[in-house]
Amino acid sequence: MSNELSELGKITCRQARKRLADLDGDSVVKRHVESCSRCGFEYRLFRLQRAALDLAATPELIAPDEYFFKALRARIARGPELSPSRAEESWAAALLLTARQLVPAMAVLLLVILSATLLWNQPRASTTQVAIRPRERVMFSDMYDYPAPTQDDVLETLVAVEEKQNGK
């Protein structure tokens, strides 16, 4: 695969990241790391990790020098240091910054609420409802291939129902 990559001269970021450990022997990967900023950053992180692990694995005892504890005590006594930008900030500046961000959002929200209220309260445009009286109801005669009932059929049905209720 190394021959194929060297013939092409180009390699993808994924392939380069897989082969960061053997960068010294591979010129194609080395050229890619030098030309690609992301892969170069990945390689620097890889080298830093490797160096930290190598130093952690050394059998030598690492001890702080004589000035380390003096400097540490002085730093603790001073307390947390504020950066210049943090020291200049106050609650009023924070409130102003928050207001600058919230005012446009609140204005848009107010416009949405007002437009929804105006649209909601407008009368409906020509929504006429047709009231169907009971004697004009649709009989669905076309649904079952039966002929539409005539007035005589309806009268006969009503008489039959009345006779049944009276027990005749």
C-alpha positions in Angstrom: 0.0 0.0 0.0 2.9 2.3 0.7 4.1 1.9 -2.9 0.6 2.8 -4.2 0.5 5.9 -2.0 4.0 7.0 -3.0 3.0 6.6 -6.7 -0.1 8.7 -6.2 1.8 11.3 -4.1 -1.4 12.2 -2.2 -3.0 10.6 0.8 -6.2 11.3 2.7 -6.3 12.8 6.2 -7.7 9.6 7.5 -4.9 7.5 6.1 -2.3 10.0 7.4 -3.7 9.9 10.9 -3.6 6.2 11.0 0.1 6.2 10.1 1.3 9.1 12.4 3.4 6.7 14.5 5.6 5.7 11.5 6.0 9.2 10.1 9.8 9.2 10.1 10.0 6.4 7.5 7.2 7.5 5.3 7.8 10.5 3.1 4.2 10.6 1.7 2.7 11.0 5.2 5.4 13.5 6.1 4.6 15.7 3.1 0.8 15.4 3.9 1.4 16.5 7.6 3.5 19.4 6.4 0.9 20.6 4.0 -2.3 19.9 6.0 -2.8 22.1 9.0 -5.2 19.8 10.8 -3.0 16.7 10.4 0.0 18.8 11.4 -1.8 19.8 14.6 -2.8 16.1 15.2 0.9 15.1 14.7 2.1 17.7 17.2 -0.4 16.4 19.8 0.7 12.9 19.0 4.4 13.9 19.6 3.4 15.7 22.8 1.5 12.7 24.1 4.4 10.4 23.2 6.9 12.7 25.0 4.7 12.9 28.1 4.4 9.1 28.2 8.2 8.6 27.7 8.9 11.1 30.5 6.4 9.4 32.8 8.1 6.0 32.2 11.6 7.2 33.2 12.9 5.7 36.4 14.5 9.0 37.5 12.9 10.8 40.4 11.7 14.2 39.4 11.9 16.7 42.3 11.0 20.4 42.3 13.8 22.9 42.8 14.3 25.0 45.9 12.3 28.0 44.5 9.2 26.0 43.5 7.6 25.9 46.9 8.5 29.6 47.7 6.8 30.7 44.4 3.8 28.4 45.1 3.3 29.9 48.6 3.5 33.4 47.3 1.1 32.7 44.5 -1.4 31.2 47.0 -1.1 34.2 49.2 -1.8 36.6 46.3 -5.0 34.8 45.6 -6.6 34.3 42.2 -5.4 36.7 39.6 -7.9 38.6 37.5 -7.1 39.2 33.9 -7.3 42.9 32.8 -10.5 42.3 30.9 -12.2 40.7 33.9 -11.1 43.4 36.3 -12.7 46.1 34.2 -16.0 44.3 33.9 -18.8 45.3 36.3 -22.4 44.2 36.8 -23.5 47.3 34.8 -21.4 46.2 31.8 -22.8 42.7 32.0 -26.3 44.1 32.2 -25.8 46.3 29.2 -24.3 43.4 27.2 -27.3 41.2 28.1 -29.8 43.9 27.2 -28.1 44.4 23.8 -28.7 40.7 23.1 -32.2 40.4 24.5 -33.8 43.6 23.2 -33.9 42.4 19.5 -35.1 39.0 20.5 -37.9 40.5 22.7 -38.9 42.9 19.9 -39.3 40.0 17.4 -41.3 38.0 20.0 -43.6 41.0 20.6 -44.2 41.4 16.8 -45.1 37.7 16.6 -47.5 38.0 19.5 -49.2 41.1 18.1 -49.6 39.7 14.6 -51.0 36.5 15.9 -53.5 38.4 18.1 -54.6 40.6 15.2 -55.0 37.6 12.9 -56.9 35.7 15.6 -59.4 38.4 16.2 -60.3 39.1 12.6 -63.8 37.9 11.5 -63.8 34.8 9.4 -64.2 35.5 5.7 -67.4 34.0 4.2 -67.8 30.9 6.2 -71.4 30.2 5.4 -72.9 27.1 7.0 -75.8 25.5 5.3 -78.3 24.1 7.8 -79.9 20.9 6.5 -83.4 20.5 7.7 -84.4 16.9 8.7 -86.6 16.4 5.7 -83.9 17.4 3.2 -81.2 15.0 4.4 -79.3 13.1 1.9 -80.6 9.5 1.5 -77.4 7.9 0.0 -79.5 6.0 -2.6 -76.6 5.9 -5.0 -74.5 4.0 -2.5 -76.4 0.8 -2.4 -78.1 0.6 -5.9 -81.5 0.8 -4.3 -84.1 3.2 -5.7 -84.8 6.3 -3.7 -87.7 5.8 -1.3 -90.9 7.5 -2.4 -93.4 9.2 -0.1 -95.6 6.1 -0.1 -92.6 4.0 1.1 -91.9 6.4 3.9 -95.6 6.5 5.0 -95.8 2.7 4.9 -92.7 2.4 7.1 -94.0 4.9 9.6 -97.3 3.0 9.8 -95.5 -0.3 10.3 -93.4 1.1 13.1 -96.5 2.6 14.8 -98.4 -0.7 14.6 -95.4 -2.5 16.0 -95.3 -0.1 19.0 -99.0 -0.5 19.6 -98.8 -4.3 19.4 -100.9 -4.9 16.4 
